[in-house]
Amino acid sequence: MPDGDLFKAIREQRASVVTSEIDNFTRDGIRLKDGRELAADIIVTATGLVLQVVGGLEISVDGRAVDFANTLTYKGMMYADVPNMASAFGYTNASWTLKCDLTCEYVCRLINYMDRHNFRQCMPHNDDPTITAQPSLDFTSGYVQRSVAKMPKQGSKQPWRLYQNYALDIVSLRFGRIDDGVMQYS
């Protein structure tokens, strides 16, 4: 905002911001789904954000395209049957960087483990038929709902389950076993 003029207008109560769902436009403004009608000179809709897995990159393994919509996330950072690939996705209920820091720490531990054992490849693989796939994000925000079908899934239990809980992730990512029986090495 040039010169912070919008923020000044809001502070002086000459402008306001309303976050809600629009039902329809009226002659003098908009009607919200909750029934309120707002007189408005200007309406700015903020619905353009589109989530993309790994920034929209097309990933393939042995010539087969990876369909992230049908892939389980391992510890919220790696993907089932995709070797040597990790990505950082922060918390939705706390500081984004807390989870990203733990992810980077874990990946460094993983690389060091692989170096010590002369492994060139690691790949999480699910052999447990009782694990069911669930949406990885539990948000009602429009940008999440528009993308949730394309996002990787979380599993119904560890290490495929996302808890959005820093304390649990410290135990799992900082102190948990690297060779957990799910990660395959070669």
Buried (B, 14 or more C-beta within 10 A) or exposed (E): EEEEEEEEEEEEEEBEEEEEEBBEEEEEBBBBEEEEEBEBEEEEEEEEEEBEBBEEEEBEBEEEEBEBBEBBBBBBBBBBBBBBBBBBBBBBEEEEEBBBBBBBEBBEBBBEBBEEEEBEEBBBBBEEEEBEBBBBBEEEEEBBEEBBEEBBBBBBEBBBBBEBBBEEBBEBBEEBEBEEEBBBBE
